[in-house]
Amino acid sequence: MEISVGFDNLKYLEEQTKFILERAKQYGNKLYLEFGGKLMFDMHAARVLPGYDPNVKMKLLQQLKDKLDIIICIHAGDIERRKIRADFGISYDQATLKLIDDLRDWGLEICGVVITRYESHPSVIQFKRVLELNNIPVYVHQTIHGYPTNVDHIVSEEGYGANPFIETNKPIVVVSGPGPGSGKMATCLSQVYHEHKRGIKAGYAKFETFPIWNLPLKHPVNIAYEAATADLGDYNEIDPFHLATHKITAVNYNRDVAAFPVLKKILFKIMGDGNMYQSPTDMGVNRAGFAIVDNIAVQKAAKEEIIRRYFSYHSEYAAGRTPKSTTDRINLIMEEVGVSPTDRVIVQPARKAAEKAKKRGKGHSGIFSGAAILLSDGTIVTGKNSPLMHAPSAVIINAIKIIAKIPKKIYLLSPNIMESIGELKESLGKSANVSLNLEETMIALSISAITNPTAKVALDHLKELKNCEMHLTHIPSFGDEAGLRTLGVRLTSDPVYAGKNLFLF
């Protein structure tokens, strides 16, 4: 199945680079740029804008390398609560360390890390110490009393003035973080305050890919952003300030619109007439909308993403990780766009595979589950659980056999080897479930590849499963989820557990 390309990365890089440089010039070549979203691996953008390079923002920074410094922010509360970045399954503090490593891999160094709304919790102190022991400058910003409404206090020596100033040398300073709520905007404004106190007429701008301001309010790509933030309660709206001032319809989101009057007061108190923004849209520098080359393709992809979010939130609700208000919100979004869960073409095949397992009575401990994956050529492959394998393991093995053109009757893994691994798990007390999860299956396959040439061929084709769509009839176990994340498949699951166990081994 050929996927239509809906986004032109080269055009985007050209537009975006030019626009950021122009904005920096407007502020005398000292611009603090709040970088929203993910610097790397922006998989949401890649899913809703087919053809979008998930690392294109890093390529943008590389193009501007000689003109920019980078500051990373992280909220102390996110460290203490061990907030998780879902796409990697790691905490925000670990995601910050990974981001620093990733930037270095791209030849980009940071000026330092700011721990915002600092509290001296043991985990926060430990994180700070790790950075300092690795010669990374760490700055601490305390909570500012009355933030964000008490403008007179905020823009004073007791407010922003109490924060340490971070020395930067380049005309553009990118301020990023591991996720939303990291304190990026406050850090930017604190720096702008200090710069003006030193006689430098620095400015502030915001880089945020979504919502795309020059697409219609109800465009599926913008609605997909609402779906992605359904747990936060965000929604898009027409920017009333932009419409009133410029007579141009632009899309923004509720928090930016609501915060703009106060933000404008803060900027005016710092910069006086030097602040040129009349709307939250004015603050932005995003040019993604100008790089969309196939509107039909991106609309289709965005609707698919909304369905993925539907399954994701319902599974999180079943696991107790999100409130019912989130599922109510995503249900309304589904109705608004006019899509249903079974519009995802692999949902029904996965459910039929589970039914087939149940009819044949070939599950494990009375558990019957199914999986389906959509290959890049449009082939749908199914798998079901058995006493030897979890359903994800079965469908991945079946899929790579088809991709590698290996006959179905040929074993990639000997049943004797799988039984031996299962017996080892049971004897060590690791799990009562001796059936192999996907992570264990991939390890077994890599070991088999040493002596089995056919297994080696299959192993070499695993990378071709990246970005394939997949559905499970149950919430995946830890081992299955880890294996699927490694493969890079786009997973959804029905919001039910595979059995009665509450711990997903």
C-alpha positions as CSV (number, residue, x, y, z in Angstrom):
1,M,0.0,0.0,0.0
2,E,1.6,3.2,-1.2
3,I,1.4,6.1,1.4
4,S,0.9,9.5,-0.1
5,V,3.4,12.1,1.0
6,G,1.7,15.1,2.4
7,F,4.6,17.2,3.7
8,D,7.7,18.7,2.1
9,N,10.6,18.7,4.6
10,L,12.9,20.8,2.3
11,K,10.4,23.5,1.8
12,Y,9.7,23.5,5.5
13,L,13.4,23.9,6.4
14,E,13.8,26.7,4.0
15,E,10.7,28.6,5.2
16,Q,11.3,28.0,8.9
17,T,15.0,29.0,8.8
18,K,14.3,32.2,6.9
19,F,11.4,33.2,9.2
20,I,13.3,32.6,12.5
21,L,16.3,34.6,11.2
22,E,14.0,37.5,10.3
23,R,12.3,37.4,13.7
24,A,15.7,37.5,15.4
25,K,16.7,40.5,13.3
26,Q,13.6,42.4,14.3
27,Y,14.8,42.1,17.9
28,G,18.4,43.3,17.3
29,N,19.7,39.8,16.9
30,K,18.9,38.5,20.4
31,L,15.9,36.3,20.4
32,Y,14.7,33.8,23.0
33,L,12.8,31.1,21.2
34,E,10.5,28.9,23.3
35,F,10.6,25.6,21.5
36,G,7.3,23.7,22.2
37,G,6.8,20.0,21.3
38,K,9.6,17.6,20.9
39,L,13.0,18.5,19.5
40,M,13.5,14.9,18.3
41,F,11.3,12.0,17.5
42,D,8.2,14.1,17.0
43,M,6.1,11.1,16.1
44,H,2.7,12.8,16.4
45,A,3.8,15.2,13.7
46,A,5.1,12.3,11.6
47,R,1.8,10.5,11.9
48,V,-0.5,13.4,11.0
49,L,1.8,14.9,8.3
50,P,2.8,11.9,6.2
51,G,6.4,12.5,5.0
52,Y,7.3,14.7,7.9
53,D,10.7,13.9,9.2
54,P,10.4,13.3,13.0
55,N,13.9,14.8,13.4
56,V,13.4,17.8,11.0
57,K,13.5,20.2,13.9
58,M,17.0,19.0,14.8
59,K,18.0,19.5,11.2
60,L,16.7,23.0,11.5
61,L,18.9,23.6,14.6
62,Q,21.9,22.2,12.8
63,Q,21.3,24.7,10.0
64,L,21.2,27.5,12.6
65,K,24.1,26.0,14.6
66,D,26.5,28.9,14.3
67,K,23.7,31.4,15.4
68,L,22.1,29.6,18.4
69,D,22.6,28.6,22.0
70,I,20.3,26.0,23.8
71,I,18.9,25.9,27.3
72,I,16.9,23.0,28.6
73,C,14.2,23.4,31.3
74,I,12.6,20.8,33.5
75,H,9.9,21.3,36.2
76,A,11.0,20.1,39.7
77,G,7.6,18.6,40.3
78,D,7.9,16.4,37.2
79,I,11.1,15.0,38.6
80,E,9.6,14.3,41.9
81,R,6.4,12.7,40.5
82,R,8.5,10.6,38.0
83,K,6.3,11.9,35.1
84,I,6.7,9.6,32.1
85,R,7.2,10.5,28.5
86,A,4.9,8.0,26.9
87,D,6.7,7.6,23.5
88,F,9.9,6.3,25.2
89,G,8.4,5.0,28.4
90,I,11.0,6.9,30.4
91,S,10.7,9.6,33.1
92,Y,11.1,13.3,32.3
93,D,14.5,13.5,34.1
94,Q,15.8,10.6,32.1
95,A,14.3,12.1,29.0
96,T,16.2,15.3,29.7
97,L,19.5,13.4,29.9
98,K,18.6,11.6,26.7
99,L,17.9,14.9,25.1
100,I,21.3,16.3,26.0
101,D,22.9,13.1,24.6
102,D,20.9,13.4,21.4
103,L,21.8,17.1,21.0
104,R,25.5,16.2,21.4
105,D,25.1,13.4,18.8
106,W,23.9,16.1,16.4
107,G,26.9,18.4,17.3
108,L,24.9,20.7,19.5
109,E,25.9,21.6,23.1
110,I,23.7,23.2,25.7
111,C,24.4,26.3,27.9
112,G,22.8,24.6,30.9
113,V,19.7,23.1,32.5
114,V,17.2,25.1,34.4
115,I,15.2,23.4,37.2
116,T,12.0,25.4,37.3
117,R,9.7,25.9,40.4
118,Y,12.5,24.4,42.4
119,E,11.8,22.3,45.5
120,S,14.6,20.4,47.3
121,H,13.1,17.0,47.1
122,P,15.7,14.1,47.3
123,S,15.1,13.1,43.7
124,V,15.5,16.7,42.5
125,I,18.7,17.1,44.4
126,Q,20.0,13.8,43.0
127,F,19.2,14.9,39.4
128,K,20.9,18.2,39.9
129,R,24.0,16.4,41.3
130,V,24.1,14.0,38.3
131,L,24.2,17.0,35.9
132,E,26.8,18.8,37.9
133,L,29.1,15.8,38.2
134,N,29.0,15.6,34.4
135,N,30.0,19.3,34.1
136,I,26.6,20.5,32.9
137,P,25.7,23.9,34.4
138,V,22.5,23.8,36.5
139,Y,20.4,26.9,37.3
140,V,17.5,27.0,39.8
141,H,14.4,29.1,39.4
142,Q,12.2,29.4,42.5
143,T,8.4,29.7,42.2
144,I,7.5,33.4,41.8
145,H,4.7,34.5,44.1
146,G,1.6,35.7,42.2
147,Y,2.7,34.2,38.9
148,P,1.4,34.8,36.3
149,T,-1.1,37.6,37.2
150,N,0.9,39.9,39.6
151,V,2.8,41.6,36.8
152,D,4.4,44.3,39.0
153,H,6.0,41.6,41.2
154,I,6.9,39.3,38.4
155,V,8.8,42.0,36.5
156,S,10.9,43.1,39.4
157,E,14.1,42.3,41.2
158,E,12.1,40.1,43.5
159,G,10.5,38.2,40.6
160,Y,12.5,37.5,37.4
161,G,15.4,39.5,38.9
162,A,15.8,36.8,41.6
163,N,16.5,34.2,39.0
164,P,20.1,33.6,38.0
165,F,21.0,34.9,34.6
166,I,22.3,32.4,32.1
167,E,25.1,33.7,29.9
168,T,24.6,33.2,26.2
169,N,26.6,34.4,23.2
170,K,24.6,33.6,20.1
171,P,21.7,35.7,18.6
172,I,19.1,32.9,18.9
173,V,18.6,31.1,22.2
174,V,16.4,28.0,21.9
175,V,14.7,27.1,25.2
176,S,13.3,23.6,25.2
177,G,12.3,20.8,27.6
178,P,11.2,17.2,27.9
179,G,7.5,18.0,27.7
180,P,4.7,20.6,28.4
181,G,4.8,22.5,31.7
182,S,8.6,22.5,31.9
183,G,8.8,26.3,32.5
184,K,10.1,27.2,29.1
185,M,8.2,30.5,28.7
186,A,9.0,31.7,32.2
187,T,12.7,31.0,31.6
188,C,12.6,32.9,28.3
189,L,10.9,35.9,29.9
190,S,13.3,35.8,32.8
191,Q,16.2,36.0,30.4
192,V,14.7,38.8,28.4
193,Y,14.2,40.7,31.6
194,H,17.9,40.3,32.6
195,E,19.0,41.2,29.0
196,H,17.1,44.5,29.1
197,K,18.5,45.3,32.5
198,R,21.9,45.0,30.8
199,G,20.9,47.2,27.9
200,I,20.3,44.4,25.4
201,K,17.0,44.7,23.5
202,A,16.3,41.0,23.4
203,G,12.9,39.6,22.3
204,Y,10.8,36.5,22.7
205,A,9.0,34.3,20.2
206,K,7.3,30.9,20.3
207,F,7.9,27.8,18.1
208,E,4.9,25.4,18.3
209,T,4.0,23.1,15.5
210,F,0.4,22.5,16.5
211,P,-2.2,23.7,16.1
212,I,-1.3,24.9,12.6
213,W,-2.4,28.5,12.6
214,N,-3.2,28.8,8.8
215,L,-5.3,25.7,8.5
216,P,-9.0,25.8,9.2
217,L,-10.2,25.5,12.8
218,K,-11.9,22.2,12.1
219,H,-9.2,20.8,9.9
220,P,-8.5,17.1,11.0
221,V,-4.8,18.0,11.6
222,N,-5.9,20.6,14.1
223,I,-8.5,18.4,15.6
224,A,-5.9,15.7,16.0
225,Y,-4.0,18.1,18.2
226,E,-7.1,18.4,20.4
227,A,-7.2,14.6,20.5
228,A,-3.5,14.5,21.5
229,T,-4.2,16.9,24.4
230,A,-7.6,15.6,25.5
231,D,-6.1,14.7,28.9
232,L,-5.1,18.4,29.3
233,G,-8.5,19.7,28.2
234,D,-7.0,21.9,25.5
235,Y,-9.1,23.0,22.6
236,N,-8.5,25.1,19.5
237,E,-10.1,28.5,18.8
238,I,-9.9,31.4,16.4
239,D,-7.4,33.9,17.8
240,P,-9.7,36.9,18.6
241,F,-6.8,39.3,19.0
242,H,-5.3,38.4,15.6
243,L,-8.7,38.7,13.9
244,A,-9.4,42.1,15.6
245,T,-6.0,43.6,14.8
246,H,-5.1,42.1,11.4
247,K,-8.6,41.0,10.1
248,I,-7.0,37.6,9.4
249,T,-8.5,34.3,10.7
250,A,-5.8,32.3,12.6
251,V,-6.1,29.2,14.8
252,N,-4.5,29.1,18.2
253,Y,-5.3,27.1,21.3
254,N,-7.2,28.1,24.5
255,R,-4.3,28.4,26.9
256,D,-2.3,30.7,24.7
257,V,-5.3,32.8,24.0
258,A,-6.3,33.0,27.6
259,A,-2.7,33.9,28.7
260,F,-2.0,36.5,26.1
261,P,-3.4,39.6,27.9
262,V,-1.2,38.9,30.9
263,L,1.8,37.9,28.7
264,K,1.4,41.1,26.7
265,K,1.5,43.2,30.0
266,I,4.7,41.3,31.1
267,L,6.4,42.0,27.7
268,F,5.3,45.6,27.7
269,K,6.6,46.1,31.3
270,I,10.0,44.6,30.2
271,M,10.3,46.0,26.7
272,G,8.0,49.0,26.5
273,D,7.1,49.8,22.9
274,G,9.7,47.3,21.7
275,N,7.1,44.6,22.0
276,M,5.4,44.3,18.6
277,Y,2.9,41.5,19.4
278,Q,-0.8,42.1,19.1
279,S,-1.9,38.5,19.3
280,P,-0.6,35.1,20.4
281,T,-0.4,34.1,16.7
282,D,2.0,37.1,16.2
283,M,4.3,35.5,18.8
284,G,4.6,32.3,16.8
285,V,7.2,31.5,14.1
286,N,5.7,28.2,12.9
287,R,5.7,27.6,9.1
288,A,4.6,24.0,9.0
289,G,1.3,24.8,7.2
290,F,3.2,26.2,4.2
291,A,4.9,22.8,3.7
292,I,1.8,20.8,3.3
293,V,1.7,19.5,-0.3
294,D,-1.2,17.1,-0.2
295,N,-4.2,18.2,1.9
296,I,-6.2,15.0,1.3
297,A,-3.3,12.8,2.6
298,V,-2.8,14.8,5.8
299,Q,-6.6,14.8,6.5
300,K,-6.7,11.0,6.2
301,A,-3.6,10.6,8.4
302,A,-5.0,13.0,11.0
303,K,-8.2,11.0,11.2
304,E,-6.2,7.8,11.7
305,E,-4.3,9.5,14.6
306,I,-7.6,10.5,16.3
307,I,-8.6,6.9,16.3
308,R,-5.2,5.9,17.8
309,R,-5.7,8.4,20.5
310,Y,-9.2,7.0,21.2
311,F,-7.8,3.6,21.9
312,S,-4.8,5.0,23.8
313,Y,-7.0,7.0,26.2
314,H,-9.5,4.2,26.8
315,S,-6.6,1.8,27.6
316,E,-5.2,4.4,30.0
317,Y,-8.6,4.8,31.6
318,A,-8.8,1.0,32.0
319,A,-5.4,1.0,33.7
320,G,-6.4,3.9,36.0
321,R,-4.0,6.4,34.5
322,T,-6.5,9.0,33.2
323,P,-9.9,10.2,34.4
324,K,-13.2,9.5,32.6
325,S,-13.3,13.1,31.5
326,T,-10.5,12.3,29.1
327,T,-12.4,9.4,27.5
328,D,-15.6,11.5,27.3
329,R,-13.6,14.2,25.5
330,I,-12.0,11.8,22.9
331,N,-15.5,10.3,22.3
332,L,-16.8,13.7,21.4
333,I,-13.9,14.3,19.1
334,M,-14.5,11.0,17.3
335,E,-18.1,12.0,16.8
336,E,-17.1,15.5,15.6
337,V,-14.8,14.0,12.9
338,G,-17.2,11.2,12.0
339,V,-14.9,8.3,12.6
340,S,-15.4,5.0,14.6
341,P,-12.9,2.6,16.2
342,T,-13.4,0.0,13.5
343,D,-12.4,2.5,10.8
344,R,-8.9,1.4,11.8
345,V,-8.6,-1.5,9.3
346,I,-6.7,-3.8,11.6
347,V,-9.1,-3.7,14.5
348,Q,-11.5,-6.3,13.1
349,P,-8.9,-8.8,11.9
350,A,-7.2,-8.7,15.4
351,R,-10.6,-9.4,17.0
352,K,-11.3,-12.2,14.6
353,A,-7.9,-13.8,15.4
354,A,-8.8,-13.7,19.1
355,E,-12.2,-15.4,18.3
356,K,-10.4,-18.0,16.3
357,A,-8.0,-18.8,19.2
358,K,-11.0,-19.1,21.5
359,K,-12.8,-21.5,19.1
360,R,-9.7,-23.7,18.8
361,G,-9.1,-23.5,22.5
362,K,-5.4,-22.7,21.9
363,G,-4.8,-19.9,24.3
364,H,-2.8,-19.9,27.5
365,S,-4.5,-20.5,30.9
366,G,-7.9,-19.7,29.4
367,I,-6.7,-16.4,27.9
368,F,-7.4,-15.8,24.2
369,S,-6.1,-12.8,22.4
370,G,-5.4,-11.7,18.9
371,A,-3.2,-9.2,17.0
372,A,-3.1,-7.8,13.5
373,I,-0.5,-5.7,11.7
374,L,-0.7,-3.8,8.4
375,L,2.4,-4.1,6.3
376,S,3.7,-1.4,4.0
377,D,2.4,-3.2,0.9
378,G,-1.2,-3.3,2.3
379,T,-1.0,-6.9,3.5
380,I,-2.8,-7.6,6.9
381,V,-1.1,-10.3,9.0
382,T,-2.7,-11.7,12.1
383,G,-1.5,-13.8,15.1
384,K,-3.0,-15.2,18.2
385,N,-1.7,-16.3,21.5
386,S,-0.8,-19.9,22.4
387,P,0.8,-21.8,25.2
388,L,4.2,-20.9,23.5
389,M,3.7,-17.3,22.5
390,H,1.9,-14.1,23.2
391,A,-0.2,-12.8,20.4
392,P,2.2,-9.9,19.6
393,S,5.0,-12.5,19.3
394,A,3.0,-14.6,17.0
395,V,2.0,-11.7,14.7
396,I,5.5,-10.4,14.4
397,I,6.9,-13.8,13.6
398,N,4.2,-14.3,11.0
399,A,4.8,-10.8,9.5
400,I,8.5,-11.2,9.0
401,K,8.0,-14.6,7.4
402,I,5.8,-12.9,4.8
403,I,8.2,-10.0,4.3
404,A,11.2,-12.3,4.0
405,K,9.2,-14.8,1.8
406,I,9.8,-17.6,4.2
407,P,7.3,-20.5,3.9
408,K,4.8,-20.7,6.7
409,K,5.7,-24.3,7.6
410,I,9.3,-23.4,8.4
411,Y,10.0,-22.8,12.1
412,L,12.1,-19.8,12.9
413,L,12.1,-20.8,16.6
414,S,12.1,-24.4,17.6
415,P,9.2,-25.3,19.9
416,N,11.7,-27.2,22.0
417,I,13.7,-24.0,22.5
418,M,10.5,-22.0,23.4
419,E,9.4,-24.6,25.8
420,S,12.9,-24.6,27.4
421,I,12.7,-20.8,27.9
422,G,9.2,-21.1,29.3
423,E,10.3,-23.8,31.8
424,L,13.3,-21.6,32.8
425,K,11.0,-18.7,33.5
426,E,8.7,-20.9,35.6
427,S,11.6,-22.5,37.5
428,L,13.1,-19.1,38.4
429,G,9.8,-17.8,39.5
430,K,9.9,-15.0,37.0
431,S,6.3,-15.6,35.9
432,A,3.5,-18.1,36.0
433,N,3.0,-17.4,32.3
434,V,5.6,-19.4,30.5
435,S,4.4,-18.2,27.1
436,L,7.0,-15.9,25.4
437,N,6.3,-12.2,25.2
438,L,7.7,-10.2,22.3
439,E,10.9,-9.0,24.0
440,E,11.8,-12.6,24.9
441,T,10.8,-13.8,21.4
442,M,13.1,-11.3,19.8
443,I,16.0,-12.3,22.0
444,A,15.3,-16.0,21.2
445,L,15.3,-15.1,17.5
446,S,18.6,-13.3,17.6
447,I,20.2,-16.3,19.4
448,S,18.7,-18.7,16.8
449,A,20.1,-16.5,14.0
450,I,23.6,-17.5,15.0
451,T,23.0,-21.1,13.8
452,N,19.9,-20.8,11.7
453,P,20.4,-19.0,8.4
454,T,16.6,-18.6,7.9
455,A,16.2,-17.0,11.3
456,K,19.0,-14.6,10.3
457,V,17.2,-13.6,7.2
458,A,14.0,-13.0,9.2
459,L,15.9,-11.0,11.8
460,D,17.3,-8.7,9.1
461,H,13.8,-7.9,8.0
462,L,12.5,-6.7,11.4
463,K,13.4,-3.1,10.6
464,E,10.8,-3.1,7.9
465,L,8.1,-3.2,10.5
466,K,8.9,0.3,11.6
467,N,5.8,2.6,11.4
468,C,3.5,-0.3,10.5
469,E,0.0,-0.1,12.1
470,M,-0.8,-2.8,14.7
471,H,-3.7,-3.6,16.9
472,L,-4.0,-5.9,19.9
473,T,-7.2,-7.2,21.5
474,H,-5.8,-6.5,25.0
475,I,-3.5,-4.1,26.8
476,P,0.0,-5.3,26.1
477,S,2.3,-6.6,28.8
478,F,5.5,-4.8,29.7
479,G,7.6,-7.3,27.7
480,D,5.3,-6.9,24.6
481,E,5.1,-3.1,24.9
482,A,8.9,-2.9,25.2
483,G,9.4,-5.1,22.1
484,L,6.9,-3.2,20.1
485,R,8.4,0.1,21.0
486,T,11.8,-1.2,19.9
487,L,10.3,-2.2,16.5
488,G,8.7,1.2,16.2
489,V,5.2,0.0,15.2
490,R,2.2,2.2,15.7
491,L,0.2,0.3,18.3
492,T,-3.3,0.5,19.5
493,S,-5.1,-2.0,21.8
494,D,-8.6,-2.7,23.1
495,P,-9.0,-1.4,26.6
496,V,-9.1,-4.8,28.4
497,Y,-6.6,-6.9,30.2
498,A,-5.6,-10.3,28.7
499,G,-6.6,-12.1,31.9
500,K,-7.5,-11.6,35.5
501,N,-4.0,-10.7,36.6
502,L,-3.6,-7.0,37.5
503,F,0.2,-7.1,37.1
504,L,1.1,-7.2,33.4
505,F,4.2,-9.4,33.3
